[in-house]
Amino acid sequence: MYHPEYLEPPRRGIRHIYSLSRKISIRKQLRNLQKIGVRPIRYLHQLGMLIGERDDHRGLEDLEELSVEPDICVTITEPLASKTIMPKMALPWGVEKIQAPKVWKWSRGKGIRVAVIDTGISSYHPALQRNYRGGINILSPYYAPEDYNGHGTHVAGIIAGRFTEMGILGVAPKAFIYAVKAFNRQGSANLSDLLAAIDWCVDNKMNIINMSFGMRNVSDSLHRAVQIAYQKGIIMVAATGNQGNQMHIDYPARYPETISVGSISPQERISSFCNTGGKVDIFAPGEKIISTWLDGGVKQMSGTSMAVPHVSGTIALLLYLNQQLTVEQIRYLLGRSASVGKGLDPPRVVNAYQALKNLSQKVMHW
Protein backbone atom coordinates (compact mmCIF):
# COMPACT_ATOMS: atom_id res chain seq x y z
CA MET A 1 0.00 0.00 0.00
CA TYR A 2 1.24 3.51 -0.83
CA HIS A 3 1.58 6.03 1.98
CA PRO A 4 1.69 9.73 1.06
CA GLU A 5 5.26 10.86 1.57
CA TYR A 6 5.90 13.15 4.51
CA LEU A 7 8.76 15.46 3.65
CA GLU A 8 9.07 16.96 7.14
CA PRO A 9 6.91 17.12 10.28
CA PRO A 10 4.20 19.77 9.93
CA ARG A 11 4.68 23.06 11.80
CA ARG A 12 2.23 25.83 12.47
CA GLY A 13 1.79 28.21 9.55
CA ILE A 14 -0.47 29.10 6.64
CA ARG A 15 -1.07 25.92 4.68
CA HIS A 16 -1.47 25.96 0.91
CA ILE A 17 -1.93 23.45 -1.89
CA TYR A 18 0.55 23.89 -4.73
CA SER A 19 -0.39 22.31 -8.07
CA LEU A 20 2.98 21.82 -9.72
CA SER A 21 3.60 22.38 -13.40
CA ARG A 22 4.50 19.44 -15.61
CA LYS A 23 6.55 21.79 -17.80
CA ILE A 24 9.16 22.47 -15.10
CA SER A 25 11.10 19.89 -13.09
CA ILE A 26 9.70 19.12 -9.65
CA ARG A 27 13.12 19.70 -8.07
CA LYS A 28 13.28 23.22 -9.46
CA GLN A 29 9.79 24.02 -8.26
CA LEU A 30 10.56 22.68 -4.79
CA ARG A 31 13.70 24.82 -4.63
CA ASN A 32 11.71 27.90 -5.66
CA LEU A 33 9.12 27.21 -2.98
CA GLN A 34 11.72 26.69 -0.30
CA LYS A 35 13.43 29.96 -1.26
CA ILE A 36 10.32 31.88 -0.26
CA GLY A 37 9.94 29.98 2.98
CA VAL A 38 7.52 27.19 2.08
CA ARG A 39 7.93 24.14 4.31
CA PRO A 40 6.95 21.00 2.32
CA ILE A 41 4.71 18.59 4.26
CA ARG A 42 3.43 16.05 1.77
CA TYR A 43 3.93 15.40 -1.93
CA LEU A 44 1.08 13.77 -3.86
CA HIS A 45 2.83 12.20 -6.81
CA GLN A 46 -0.27 10.93 -8.63
CA LEU A 47 -1.87 14.38 -8.54
CA GLY A 48 1.31 16.41 -9.01
CA MET A 49 0.56 18.50 -5.90
CA LEU A 50 2.52 19.62 -2.88
CA ILE A 51 1.05 20.45 0.51
CA GLY A 52 3.17 23.05 2.27
CA GLU A 53 3.13 25.65 5.04
CA ARG A 54 4.43 29.19 5.17
CA ASP A 55 4.33 31.96 7.75
CA ASP A 56 2.51 34.29 5.34
CA HIS A 57 1.17 34.26 1.76
CA ARG A 58 3.24 37.11 0.28
CA GLY A 59 5.36 36.33 -2.77
CA LEU A 60 3.30 33.36 -3.95
CA GLU A 61 2.01 35.28 -6.96
CA ASP A 62 5.57 35.46 -8.38
CA LEU A 63 5.99 31.69 -8.69
CA GLU A 64 6.26 30.64 -12.32
CA GLU A 65 3.75 28.15 -13.77
CA LEU A 66 2.38 27.36 -10.31
CA SER A 67 -1.22 27.23 -9.13
CA VAL A 68 -1.74 27.96 -5.41
CA GLU A 69 -4.87 27.42 -3.33
CA PRO A 70 -5.37 27.86 0.44
CA ASP A 71 -6.25 24.81 2.49
CA ILE A 72 -9.82 24.88 3.82
CA CYS A 73 -12.01 22.82 6.13
CA VAL A 74 -14.50 20.31 4.69
CA THR A 75 -17.18 18.40 6.60
CA ILE A 76 -18.88 15.10 6.04
CA THR A 77 -22.43 15.37 4.73
CA GLU A 78 -23.84 15.28 8.25
CA PRO A 79 -26.96 13.15 8.69
CA LEU A 80 -30.05 15.01 9.84
CA ALA A 81 -31.31 12.32 12.17
CA SER A 82 -29.99 9.20 13.81
CA LYS A 83 -30.89 6.78 16.56
CA THR A 84 -29.47 3.60 17.99
CA ILE A 85 -31.68 0.58 17.48
CA MET A 86 -31.71 -3.02 18.62
CA PRO A 87 -30.53 -5.58 16.06
CA LYS A 88 -33.37 -7.40 14.34
CA MET A 89 -33.69 -9.79 11.43
CA ALA A 90 -34.92 -7.72 8.52
CA LEU A 91 -33.50 -6.67 5.21
CA PRO A 92 -32.84 -2.89 5.15
CA TRP A 93 -35.59 -1.17 3.20
CA GLY A 94 -33.16 0.65 0.94
CA VAL A 95 -31.47 -2.54 -0.22
CA GLU A 96 -34.88 -4.02 -1.00
CA LYS A 97 -36.10 -0.86 -2.71
CA ILE A 98 -33.27 -0.86 -5.28
CA GLN A 99 -33.89 -4.61 -5.85
CA ALA A 100 -30.32 -5.61 -5.00
CA PRO A 101 -31.29 -9.06 -3.62
CA LYS A 102 -32.63 -10.04 -7.06
CA VAL A 103 -29.10 -9.52 -8.43
CA TRP A 104 -27.18 -11.61 -5.88
CA LYS A 105 -27.48 -14.93 -7.70
CA TRP A 106 -25.39 -13.38 -10.49
CA SER A 107 -23.31 -10.79 -8.70
CA ARG A 108 -22.45 -9.81 -5.14
CA GLY A 109 -19.63 -7.51 -6.17
CA LYS A 110 -16.92 -9.94 -5.11
CA GLY A 111 -13.45 -8.46 -5.30
CA ILE A 112 -14.49 -5.00 -6.50
CA ARG A 113 -12.40 -2.44 -4.59
CA VAL A 114 -14.49 0.30 -2.98
CA ALA A 115 -12.69 3.11 -1.15
CA VAL A 116 -14.69 4.92 1.51
CA ILE A 117 -13.20 8.40 2.03
CA ASP A 118 -14.67 9.16 5.42
CA THR A 119 -14.05 8.95 9.18
CA GLY A 120 -12.52 5.46 8.95
CA ILE A 121 -14.17 2.07 9.38
CA SER A 122 -14.69 -0.07 12.47
CA SER A 123 -12.71 -2.99 11.07
CA TYR A 124 -13.74 -5.54 13.70
CA HIS A 125 -17.48 -5.09 13.25
CA PRO A 126 -18.90 -8.59 12.65
CA ALA A 127 -20.81 -7.38 9.58
CA LEU A 128 -17.72 -5.82 7.99
CA GLN A 129 -14.63 -7.79 8.96
CA ARG A 130 -14.93 -10.36 6.15
CA ASN A 131 -14.95 -7.66 3.47
CA TYR A 132 -12.61 -5.16 5.09
CA ARG A 133 -9.26 -4.95 3.29
CA GLY A 134 -7.41 -2.24 5.22
CA GLY A 135 -6.67 1.20 3.85
CA ILE A 136 -4.87 4.27 5.16
CA ASN A 137 -5.16 6.84 7.91
CA ILE A 138 -4.40 10.11 6.12
CA LEU A 139 -4.44 12.01 9.42
CA SER A 140 -1.95 9.69 11.16
CA PRO A 141 -0.37 7.38 8.57
CA TYR A 142 1.32 5.15 11.15
CA TYR A 143 -2.00 4.23 12.75
CA ALA A 144 -4.84 2.06 11.44
CA PRO A 145 -7.83 3.89 9.88
CA GLU A 146 -10.19 3.03 12.74
CA ASP A 147 -13.45 4.94 13.05
CA TYR A 148 -14.18 6.98 16.19
CA ASN A 149 -17.10 8.91 14.71
CA GLY A 150 -19.35 6.22 13.21
CA HIS A 151 -20.19 7.87 9.89
CA GLY A 152 -17.69 5.88 7.80
CA THR A 153 -18.71 2.61 9.45
CA HIS A 154 -22.38 3.28 8.67
CA VAL A 155 -21.56 4.03 5.03
CA ALA A 156 -19.42 0.88 4.70
CA GLY A 157 -22.24 -1.31 6.01
CA ILE A 158 -24.63 -0.03 3.36
CA ILE A 159 -22.13 -0.91 0.66
CA ALA A 160 -20.99 -4.34 1.82
CA GLY A 161 -22.29 -5.26 5.26
CA ARG A 162 -22.91 -8.97 5.79
CA PHE A 163 -24.53 -10.23 9.00
CA THR A 164 -28.12 -11.42 8.59
CA GLU A 165 -28.59 -12.02 12.34
CA MET A 166 -28.25 -8.27 12.84
CA GLY A 167 -30.45 -7.38 9.89
CA ILE A 168 -27.43 -6.05 8.01
CA LEU A 169 -26.93 -6.87 4.34
CA GLY A 170 -25.27 -4.36 2.10
CA VAL A 171 -25.99 -3.79 -1.56
CA ALA A 172 -22.83 -5.65 -2.66
CA PRO A 173 -22.16 -8.05 0.24
CA LYS A 174 -18.89 -9.41 -1.16
CA ALA A 175 -17.25 -6.19 -2.36
CA PHE A 176 -13.89 -5.30 -0.82
CA ILE A 177 -14.02 -2.25 1.44
CA TYR A 178 -11.05 0.06 2.01
CA ALA A 179 -11.03 2.69 4.74
CA VAL A 180 -9.47 5.97 3.61
CA LYS A 181 -9.61 8.03 6.79
CA ALA A 182 -9.49 11.74 5.96
CA PHE A 183 -12.05 13.02 8.48
CA ASN A 184 -11.44 13.25 12.23
CA ARG A 185 -13.78 12.12 14.98
CA GLN A 186 -15.64 15.45 14.76
CA GLY A 187 -16.36 14.82 11.07
CA SER A 188 -14.11 17.51 9.61
CA ALA A 189 -11.11 17.35 7.28
CA ASN A 190 -8.70 19.65 5.54
CA LEU A 191 -8.99 19.91 1.78
CA SER A 192 -5.37 18.76 1.61
CA ASP A 193 -6.37 15.54 3.42
CA LEU A 194 -9.03 14.86 0.80
CA LEU A 195 -6.47 15.37 -1.96
CA ALA A 196 -4.13 12.91 -0.23
CA ALA A 197 -7.03 10.46 0.01
CA ILE A 198 -7.76 10.66 -3.72
CA ASP A 199 -4.04 10.36 -4.47
CA TRP A 200 -3.96 7.12 -2.43
CA CYS A 201 -7.03 5.77 -4.26
CA VAL A 202 -5.42 6.41 -7.65
CA ASP A 203 -2.12 4.88 -6.56
CA ASN A 204 -3.83 1.77 -5.17
CA LYS A 205 -6.12 1.30 -8.17
CA MET A 206 -9.49 1.53 -6.48
CA ASN A 207 -12.50 0.78 -8.69
CA ILE A 208 -14.96 3.04 -6.87
CA ILE A 209 -14.61 5.98 -4.47
CA ASN A 210 -17.54 6.64 -2.13
CA MET A 211 -17.69 10.38 -1.28
CA SER A 212 -20.33 10.99 1.39
CA PHE A 213 -19.10 14.52 2.00
CA GLY A 214 -19.50 17.91 0.42
CA MET A 215 -18.42 21.54 0.31
CA ARG A 216 -20.13 24.64 -1.00
CA ASN A 217 -17.05 26.40 -2.35
CA VAL A 218 -15.42 25.50 -5.62
CA SER A 219 -11.84 24.20 -5.41
CA ASP A 220 -9.56 24.06 -8.42
CA SER A 221 -7.22 21.56 -6.76
CA LEU A 222 -10.07 19.23 -5.80
CA HIS A 223 -11.44 19.41 -9.34
CA ARG A 224 -8.01 18.62 -10.74
CA ALA A 225 -7.74 15.60 -8.41
CA VAL A 226 -11.20 14.40 -9.46
CA GLN A 227 -10.27 14.81 -13.13
CA ILE A 228 -7.10 12.75 -12.70
CA ALA A 229 -9.01 9.95 -10.95
CA TYR A 230 -11.66 10.10 -13.69
CA GLN A 231 -8.99 9.77 -16.38
CA LYS A 232 -7.72 6.66 -14.57
CA GLY A 233 -11.20 5.12 -14.85
CA ILE A 234 -12.12 5.36 -11.17
CA ILE A 235 -15.85 5.84 -10.58
CA MET A 236 -16.53 8.54 -7.98
CA VAL A 237 -19.94 8.70 -6.32
CA ALA A 238 -20.74 11.87 -4.36
CA ALA A 239 -23.49 13.30 -2.14
CA THR A 240 -25.53 16.32 -3.28
CA GLY A 241 -25.75 17.66 0.29
CA ASN A 242 -28.29 18.12 3.07
CA GLN A 243 -29.19 21.81 3.09
CA GLY A 244 -32.44 21.42 1.13
CA ASN A 245 -31.02 23.74 -1.52
CA GLN A 246 -33.02 23.76 -4.75
CA MET A 247 -30.49 25.96 -6.56
CA HIS A 248 -27.17 24.17 -6.05
CA ILE A 249 -25.65 20.86 -5.03
CA ASP A 250 -22.38 20.42 -3.16
CA TYR A 251 -18.93 19.81 -4.58
CA PRO A 252 -17.55 17.33 -5.57
CA ALA A 253 -21.01 16.07 -6.64
CA ARG A 254 -21.30 19.16 -8.84
CA TYR A 255 -18.24 18.22 -10.88
CA PRO A 256 -19.23 16.50 -14.15
CA GLU A 257 -16.71 13.70 -13.57
CA THR A 258 -18.56 12.39 -10.50
CA ILE A 259 -21.90 10.59 -10.22
CA SER A 260 -24.11 12.82 -8.05
CA VAL A 261 -26.60 11.17 -5.71
CA GLY A 262 -29.66 12.60 -3.98
CA SER A 263 -31.89 11.02 -1.32
CA ILE A 264 -35.42 9.66 -1.32
CA SER A 265 -37.70 8.69 1.57
CA PRO A 266 -39.41 5.31 2.16
CA GLN A 267 -42.42 6.92 0.45
CA GLU A 268 -40.24 7.32 -2.68
CA ARG A 269 -40.28 11.13 -2.55
CA ILE A 270 -37.25 13.40 -2.67
CA SER A 271 -36.07 13.95 0.91
CA SER A 272 -36.84 17.42 2.26
CA PHE A 273 -33.19 17.93 3.26
CA CYS A 274 -31.77 16.88 -0.13
CA ASN A 275 -30.01 19.44 -2.33
CA THR A 276 -31.49 19.17 -5.82
CA GLY A 277 -30.28 22.22 -7.72
CA GLY A 278 -28.54 21.61 -11.02
CA LYS A 279 -28.01 18.14 -12.40
CA VAL A 280 -28.55 15.18 -10.06
CA ASP A 281 -27.59 11.95 -11.81
CA ILE A 282 -29.53 9.51 -9.65
CA PHE A 283 -31.49 9.23 -6.40
CA ALA A 284 -31.30 6.45 -3.80
CA PRO A 285 -32.75 5.60 -0.37
CA GLY A 286 -31.37 8.00 2.23
CA GLU A 287 -33.91 8.17 5.08
CA LYS A 288 -34.16 5.87 8.09
CA ILE A 289 -31.33 3.67 6.84
CA ILE A 290 -30.20 0.91 9.19
CA SER A 291 -26.53 0.00 9.04
CA THR A 292 -23.40 -0.81 11.03
CA TRP A 293 -22.15 1.36 13.89
CA LEU A 294 -19.31 1.55 16.39
CA ASP A 295 -18.65 -1.18 18.97
CA GLY A 296 -20.34 -3.80 16.82
CA GLY A 297 -23.64 -1.97 16.95
CA VAL A 298 -26.42 -0.95 14.58
CA LYS A 299 -27.84 2.52 14.00
CA GLN A 300 -30.51 4.21 11.91
CA MET A 301 -29.46 7.39 10.09
CA SER A 302 -30.76 9.76 7.42
CA GLY A 303 -28.93 11.92 4.88
CA THR A 304 -27.56 12.00 1.36
CA SER A 305 -24.52 10.33 2.93
CA MET A 306 -26.66 7.21 3.21
CA ALA A 307 -27.93 7.45 -0.37
CA VAL A 308 -24.45 7.48 -1.93
CA PRO A 309 -23.38 3.98 -0.77
CA HIS A 310 -26.54 2.45 -2.27
CA VAL A 311 -25.26 3.65 -5.65
CA SER A 312 -21.63 2.68 -4.94
CA GLY A 313 -22.82 -0.83 -4.07
CA THR A 314 -24.90 -1.04 -7.24
CA ILE A 315 -21.89 -0.05 -9.33
CA ALA A 316 -19.84 -2.77 -7.60
CA LEU A 317 -22.47 -5.33 -8.66
CA LEU A 318 -22.15 -4.16 -12.27
CA LEU A 319 -18.36 -4.03 -12.30
CA TYR A 320 -18.14 -7.63 -11.08
CA LEU A 321 -19.79 -8.62 -14.35
CA ASN A 322 -17.81 -6.21 -16.51
CA GLN A 323 -14.82 -4.33 -15.12
CA GLN A 324 -14.30 -2.62 -18.49
CA LEU A 325 -17.32 -0.36 -18.00
CA THR A 326 -16.35 3.31 -18.13
CA VAL A 327 -17.65 6.07 -15.87
CA GLU A 328 -19.91 7.40 -18.62
CA GLN A 329 -21.25 3.95 -19.45
CA ILE A 330 -22.10 3.44 -15.78
CA ARG A 331 -23.79 6.85 -15.61
CA TYR A 332 -25.84 6.08 -18.72
CA LEU A 333 -26.77 2.63 -17.47
CA LEU A 334 -27.93 3.90 -14.06
CA GLY A 335 -30.08 6.58 -15.67
CA ARG A 336 -31.60 4.26 -18.27
CA SER A 337 -32.40 1.63 -15.65
CA ALA A 338 -33.83 3.95 -12.99
CA SER A 339 -37.26 3.57 -11.44
CA VAL A 340 -39.59 6.57 -11.17
CA GLY A 341 -40.40 7.91 -7.73
CA LYS A 342 -43.55 9.69 -6.54
CA GLY A 343 -44.38 13.37 -6.38
CA LEU A 344 -44.79 16.34 -8.70
CA ASP A 345 -41.09 16.28 -9.52
CA PRO A 346 -40.36 12.55 -9.51
CA PRO A 347 -36.75 11.51 -9.05
CA ARG A 348 -34.96 8.77 -10.93
CA VAL A 349 -34.28 6.05 -8.35
CA VAL A 350 -31.41 3.59 -8.77
CA ASN A 351 -32.57 0.08 -9.67
CA ALA A 352 -29.80 -2.51 -9.37
CA TYR A 353 -31.80 -5.34 -10.91
CA GLN A 354 -32.89 -3.38 -13.97
CA ALA A 355 -29.35 -2.08 -14.44
CA LEU A 356 -27.94 -5.60 -14.43
CA LYS A 357 -30.71 -6.76 -16.75
CA ASN A 358 -29.96 -3.98 -19.22
CA LEU A 359 -26.26 -4.75 -19.02
CA SER A 360 -26.83 -8.44 -19.75
CA GLN A 361 -29.16 -7.63 -22.66
CA LYS A 362 -26.64 -5.14 -24.03
CA VAL A 363 -29.28 -2.53 -24.67
CA MET A 364 -26.85 0.33 -24.13
CA HIS A 365 -25.70 2.37 -27.12
CA TRP A 366 -22.40 4.03 -26.35
N, C-alpha and C positions, 0 to 999 in steps of 0.2 A: 504494500500500500504506500502511496506517495504522501509525504507530509510536507506542507508548505514550508519553505526554507526560512528559518529565522536568521537574519543577518546580524542582529545584535539585540540584546534585551531592550524592550521598549522603555522610554523615559517620557516624562511629562512634557508635552508641547502641543503645538497645533498639528493635527494629523491630516495629511492629504493623500489622495490617490493619484499617482502619476502614470498616465498611459504612455508608454514609451514608443518612440518611433521605430519602425522597421527599416528606415532608410539610414539610420545612424547606429553605430555599434552600441551595444548595451553598456560596455565598459566606459565608453566616452560619456554616455548620458549619466551614468552613476557618478563619474568624476565631477561632471558639471553640477550635479545636485549636491554633492558633498562640499563643493567649493562655496556654495551659498548657505551651508549649514544644515542641510537635510540629513537626518539620521535614518538610514534605511532600516526597516523592521522586517519586512517580508516581501519576497519576490514571487510573483505568480507567473511562472514561465509559460503556462498554456495560454494565458490571457495577455501576456506582454505588459504587465502592470507591476508597479512598485508601490508598496505602502510605506510611507515615511513620515517622520515628525520634524518639526522645525519650530523655533521659538516665536517666529512671526511669519507673515505671508509676503513680506516685501521682497521684490526681486524675482518672483516666480514668473512674471510676465515676460522676462527677458530670455527665458529658456527656449532654445531653438527646437522646433518640431516636437513640442511636448505639450500634451493636454493635461491640465491639472484640475482636480475637483476636490472640494473639502469632504472629509468624512462626516457622515450624519448618522443619526439614530433611526433604526427601523424597528417596528414591533410586529409580532405575530398577529394574524387576523383574529383578534380576541373574540372568543365565543360570547354570545349575549346571555346565555343561560346554561347552567350546569347543575347536576345533582348526583350524588352517589346513590347507587341502587344496589339491591341484593341480586346476586347472580340467579338467573333462571333460564330454563331451557326454552329458547325461542330464537328463531332466526331474525336478526335485525331487519326492521322494515325496509330500510334503504337497500339492502342487498337483495331482498325479494322484489322490491319495486323495479329495479333495473334488470330483473330476470337473470341475474348471474348464476343461480343454481342450475338453470336449464343448460348452461354452457359447460358445467364441470365435467360431464362425461367425455368431452373433447379437449377441454383446456382448463387447467387450474393455474396457469401462469408459471409453471415450474421453471426455475432457473433464470427468469427474467429479473434483471438487477434494477431495483427501485431505490433511489436515494431520497431520503426524507430530510430536507433541510429545515431544521426545527430546533426544539429544545433538547434533543437527544431521544433515546429510546430506553425504556426499562427492559434491559436485555434478558433478565431472568423471569419475566412474566410467562406463566405457563402457556399462554395463547400465542406467544411470539418467539419463544426461544428456539423452536425448530426451524424457523425461517430467518432468524436474525443472523447476519453475516458480518457483523462488526461495523467499522466506519472510521470516523475521525472526530476528535474534539478540537474544533478550530480555536476555541477560547483557551484551552490548555492542552496542547498536542501530546503531552506525555501522560495524559489521563484518558481513561475510557470515556466514550460519549454517553454516559449515563444521564438519565432524565430526572431532574429534580423539580420540574414544573408540572408535567403531566400531558401537556399539549401534544408533543411529538409522539408519545406513547399511544395516545388516543387515535391520532392520525394513522399510525402504523397498524393498529388493530383493524381499522376499516379496510386498509389495503390487503392485509395478509394474515389477520388473526386466525387462529385455528384451535378452538377448544369448545366443543359442542356442549359440554357439561355446564359451561358458564354462559351459554347463549351467544358465544362469540364465533362468528365465521366471517372472514373478510371476503372481499370481492374476488381476489385471486389468492386462495389459501395455500398455494405452494410457491408464490413469488419470493425472491430473495430480497430482504429488507436491509438497507444500510443506513445507519444513523450518521448524519452529518450535522453535528451540533454547532450551530452558529448563534443561537439565542441562549441567554442566561436564564436563571431560574425565575427572574421577573418577566421574562418574555420579550426582552429587548436585545438588539444586536447592533453593531456598527455596520455601516455599508461595506466597509473593508472586509469584515468577517463573511458577509454574503458573497463577496467576490472570491475570497479564498475558498469558500464552500463550492462554488461553481467550478473553480479551477481544479479542485480535487475530483469533482464528478467527471470532468472532461478527461483528466489524467487517468482515472480508474475505469473509464469506459462504461459508465452507467447507461442503461437503456432509457430510463425515465427519471425525471426529477420532480418530486412533489413539492410545490411551493405554496404552503398554506400561510402566507404572510403577504403584506402589502405596504405600499407607501404612496403618499399623495403627490410627492414632488418627482419630477422627471430627473433621471440621472444618466448622463452620457456614459459613464463607466459601467453602470449596470447593464445598460442597453448593449454596449459593446460585448460584455461578457455573455449575455444571452445570445447575441448574434453568433459568437464563436461556438457556443454549445450547439446552437441550431445547425451551423455548418457541419458540425461533427455528427449530426444525425440524432442527437439526444432530444427526446420529447419532453418538453417542460409544461407542466400543468399548474396553473396559478389561480388564486382566489380573487374574485372581483372586489371583495371588501364588504364591511358590515355597517356602513354609515347610512344605508337607505338612500343613497344618492342616485337620482334618476338622470343626472347629467354626465357623470364620469364614473369610471371604474379605476381601481388602484393599479399602480405599477407593481410588479412586472406583467400583470394580466393584460394591461393595455398595449404592451408591445406586440406587434403582429407575429412575432416568432413563437409566442407561447399559445397554449390552448387555455382560454379564459373560461372559468366555471362559476356559475351562480347557484343559488340555493333555492330549493322548493320545500314546501311543507308536506306532511302526510296527506293533506287534502289536495296535493298536486298543484298548488298555487305558488307563485313566486313569493319567497319569504319577505316579510315587511322590512327586515334589516338589510336585504341584499342590494348592493349597488348594481344598477342595470344600465347606466348611461353608456352610450357608444355600442360597440359590438361585443356581445357575449356569445361565445362559440357554442356553449352547451350548459344545461342546468342539470343538477343532480340533488338527491336527498341531502338536506343539511339541517333539518330540525329534529330534535329529540332523538339523536343518534346514540345508540349504545355501543360502547367499545371499551378497549382495555384502558387501565389506569395504573397509577403507581401502587407499589406494594402488592402486586398480584390482583388488584381490584378491578372493578367495572364501574363506569360512569356514563351518564347521559349528558350530552352536550349539544349545543346548537350554534351554527355559524357557517359562513362560506368555507371556513377551514375544514369542516366536516364533509362538504360537498366535493371538494377537490379530490380526496383519496378514492371516492367512488369512481371517478373518471380515470385516475391513475391505475386503479385495479383493473378496470375494463380494458385499458390499453395493454396492460400486461397479459391479459387473456388473449388478445389479438396477436401480440408479438410472439407468443409461444407458438402460434401456428405459422407465422410468417415474420421473421425478424428483419426482412428486407423492406418492410413498410416504411415509407418516409413520413415526416411530420405532416406534410400537406395531405398525403393519402389518409393518414389517421384522422385528421381534421374533417376531411370530406366524408369519410366513412361514418364517423360519429354523427355528423349532421344529417346525412341521408337516412341513417337508421333510427333517428330519435323518435320517441313517442311525443304526443302532444298533450300538454297539461291543460288545466282548467283555468277559466278566468277570461276577462276581456282582452288581455294581452297574453295569450298562452305561451309559455316557454317551450323550448325543445328539450326534452328530458332524455338523458342517456339511456340507451337500451342495449345491454350487453349481448343478449341473445340475438336480437335483430342484426346487430353489427357483425356478429360472427356468421350469421346466416348469409348476409350480403357478401361477406368476404369469401365464404365457401362457394357461393354461386357466381362469384366474379362479376358482379353487376356494376362495379365501379368503372368509370371511364376517366382515366388520368389525362 
